[in-house]
Every structure is written in C-alpha cells, then in structure tokens.
Amino acid sequence: TGFPNWRDQDGGKLKIHFEPGTGYQYSGEGYMYLSMVLKHLLNTDWDGLEEVFQKRIAEPFDMTQARFLQNEYIEQHKANPYDRQGNRIDLLLEDSITRIYRQSFRAPASLHSDLVSFSNWMIAVMENKGLQSSNYDQLFKKHSLITEESNSLFKTYYTLGFFHPDLLGTNIYINGGNNKGYTSWFALD
C-alpha cells in the first residue's frame, strides 16, 4: 500500500511512502484497514468479526485456543510480558489506553494462541488446506523484493503475509512480530 507501519510513527498524518504495489513496507495500520473492510462487508462489529474468525478459521483448523479478543482462559494462561532488559511488565499497572488496546480486536497485533492451536494452523497452511489452490498461489507468490542481492547473500521477497528468503534447496516462509512485552516468530518449509 505504501502506508507506514502506524501513522503516529510518521508524524500523525497518513502518508503514502511509495506508489502502492511498487515496493515493500510492513503496515500494521494497513491490516487494521483491511479488518475494517471485512467488518463492513460482513455487516458486523468486532465481536462478530471474532465469531467469523472462529467459524471460518479456528474451528476448521482445530485452533481451540486461538482468539483475537481475549477470553478468561487466555488471560489466565498467556505468557508473561517482559521488557528488553528481562524485567517482567505488570499489565495491571499499565495505563487504561494500553489495557483497552490489549483487549481490542487488532488484526496485526492481537491473535492470542497456544502452541498447539497455532501449530494446527501452520500445518494446514503447509498442506494447502482451507483455501482454493489459486488463493494459495497468491498467498505464496513473490510480490515485492525486500533485499537486493548486492546487500545480502540471497534475495528476500514479501508474499501476502510472509517473508520468503530465496535459499537454494528450501521453500521457507517466515513471519513474526513484536509488541510491548511479546515477540513471536515462525517459519514454514
């Protein structure tokens, strides 16, 4: 899209950094816009979008403990957050805006899952389940070159949701993220 990650990191105004479709830049705000479009098209609210996720993704892939909106089980069992120095972050001491943010449907930042549920999704993706093959072709298609060969030992591309390093003898797709106190990373081959 050319959008920044978040407009508040870019002076508060939404700026297009390049012609959409011509480059790569991750945009959490872009994923939020996409979720708002889905909410509008499905004529629902955030709770309803959670229900759609449960019905179309979580249930078919046996993701029994995966949710965008936290429930009591997730609140009791989720990992504790830590800062970069290894100090535990006490979520109860955070300001009310941060607590509301953590309880909101945030497409780029709020999927709460346990290892088994997320692994079930990863296996389904590796086995091309849940989407038509033409949609998987689009999901894994190289859309944007991230690194030039002169700057790296190999080229890395961005697909629709994954980093794809072009490593000889592999077919690796990687994604990850971080938010205050949490970091995640996974790879599919």
C-alpha positions in Angstrom: 0.0 0.0 0.0 2.9 2.4 0.7 1.4 3.0 4.2 3.7 3.4 7.2 3.5 0.9 10.0 1.5 3.3 12.1 0.8 6.9 11.3 1.7 8.0 14.8 5.3 6.9 14.0 5.1 9.1 10.9 4.0 12.5 12.4 0.3 11.6 12.9 -0.8 12.0 9.3 -1.2 9.1 6.9 1.4 9.4 4.2 1.9 7.2 1.2 5.6 6.4 1.0 5.6 4.9 -2.5 3.2 4.0 -5.3 1.1 1.1 -4.0 2.3 -2.2 -5.4 5.8 -0.9 -6.3 7.6 -1.6 -3.0 7.5 -3.2 0.4 6.9 -1.8 3.8 5.0 -3.5 6.6 1.9 -1.6 7.7 0.0 -2.6 10.9 -2.3 0.2 10.1 -2.9 -1.3 6.7 -4.0 -4.6 8.3 -6.4 -2.6 10.6 -7.9 -1.0 7.5 -8.3 -4.4 5.9 -10.1 -5.7 9.1 -12.4 -2.7 9.0 -13.3 -3.5 5.4 -14.1 -7.1 6.3 -16.2 -5.8 9.3 -18.1 -3.6 6.9 -18.6 -6.2 4.1 -19.8 -8.8 6.7 -22.1 -6.1 8.3 -20.8 -6.9 11.8 -18.9 -5.4 14.7 -15.6 -6.5 16.3 -17.3 -9.3 18.3 -18.9 -10.5 15.1 -15.6 -10.5 13.3 -14.2 -12.7 16.1 -17.1 -15.1 15.5 -16.3 -15.2 11.8 -12.7 -16.0 12.6 -13.8 -18.7 15.0 -16.2 -20.2 12.4 -14.0 -19.9 9.3 -10.5 -20.4 10.6 -10.3 -21.5 14.3 -12.9 -24.3 14.2 -11.9 -25.9 10.9 -8.2 -26.0 11.8 -8.8 -27.1 15.4 -7.4 -23.9 16.9 -9.3 -24.4 20.2 -7.3 -21.7 22.0 -6.9 -19.0 19.3 -8.7 -15.7 19.6 -8.3 -12.1 18.6 -10.5 -11.0 21.6 -9.1 -12.4 24.8 -11.3 -14.6 27.0 -10.8 -15.7 30.6 -8.7 -18.8 29.6 -6.3 -16.7 27.6 -5.9 -14.1 30.3 -5.1 -16.8 32.8 -2.7 -18.9 30.6 -0.9 -16.4 28.4 2.8 -15.9 28.8 4.0 -13.0 30.9 5.4 -10.0 29.1 9.0 -8.8 29.6 10.9 -5.8 28.5 14.3 -5.9 26.7 16.2 -5.9 29.9 14.3 -9.1 31.1 12.1 -7.3 33.6 8.5 -8.5 33.8 5.9 -5.9 32.7 3.0 -5.7 35.1 -0.1 -5.3 32.8 -2.2 -4.2 35.7 0.0 -1.1 36.2 -0.4 -0.1 32.5 -2.5 2.9 31.6 -6.1 2.4 30.7 -5.5 3.1 26.9 -2.9 0.3 26.8 -5.3 -2.1 28.6 -8.1 -1.2 26.2 -5.7 -1.7 23.3 -4.8 -5.2 24.6 -8.5 -6.1 24.8 -9.3 -4.8 21.3 -9.6 -6.7 18.0 -6.3 -5.7 16.4 -5.7 -7.6 13.2 -1.9 -7.1 13.1 -1.3 -7.5 16.8 -3.8 -9.4 18.9 -4.0 -13.0 17.9 -3.7 -14.9 21.1 -2.9 -18.6 20.7 -1.3 -21.5 22.4 1.4 -23.6 20.7 -1.0 -26.5 19.6 -3.6 -24.2 18.1 -1.1 -22.1 16.2 0.8 -25.3 15.0 -2.5 -26.7 13.7 -2.9 -23.6 11.6 0.7 -23.8 10.3 0.2 -27.5 9.3 -3.0 -26.6 7.5 -1.1 -23.8 5.6 1.7 -26.3 4.7 -0.9 -28.8 3.5 -2.8 -26.1 1.5 -6.0 -26.6 3.4 -8.7 -24.1 3.8 -8.2 -22.1 0.6 -8.6 -22.8 -3.0 -5.3 -23.6 -4.8 -5.5 -20.3 -6.7 -5.6 -18.5 -3.4 -2.6 -20.4 -2.1 -0.8 -19.4 -5.4 -1.5 -15.8 -4.5 -0.6 -16.3 -0.8 2.9 -17.6 -1.7 3.6 -15.5 -4.8 6.6 -13.2 -4.6 5.1 -9.7 -4.6 7.9 -7.4 -3.5 11.7 -7.7 -3.4 12.9 -6.7 0.1 16.6 -7.2 -0.2 18.8 -6.6 -3.2 21.3 -9.4 -4.0 24.2 -6.9 -3.5 23.1 -6.2 0.1 22.6 -9.8 1.1 23.8 -13.4 0.4 20.3 -14.1 -1.0 17.2 -12.3 -2.2 14.3 -12.0 0.2 10.7 -11.3 -1.0 7.5 -10.5 0.6 4.4 -12.5 -0.2 0.9 -11.9 1.1 1.9 -12.3 4.8 5.3 -13.9 4.7 8.9 -13.1 4.2 10.3 -15.6 1.6 14.1 -15.9 1.5 15.2 -17.3 -1.8 17.5 -20.0 -0.3 18.7 -22.9 -2.6 17.1 -26.2 -1.6 14.4 -24.7 0.6 10.9 -23.2 0.3 10.9 -21.2 3.6 8.2 -18.7 4.5 8.7 -16.7 7.7 6.7 -14.3 9.8 6.9 -12.7 13.2 6.2 -9.7 15.2 6.6 -7.9 18.4 4.5 -5.8 20.7 5.3 -4.4 24.2 6.5 -7.4 26.2 6.0 -10.0 23.5 7.8 -11.4 20.5 6.8 -14.1 18.0 8.4 -15.8 15.1 7.7 -18.8 12.9 8.9 -20.5 9.8 7.2 -22.9 7.3 9.2 -25.0 4.9 
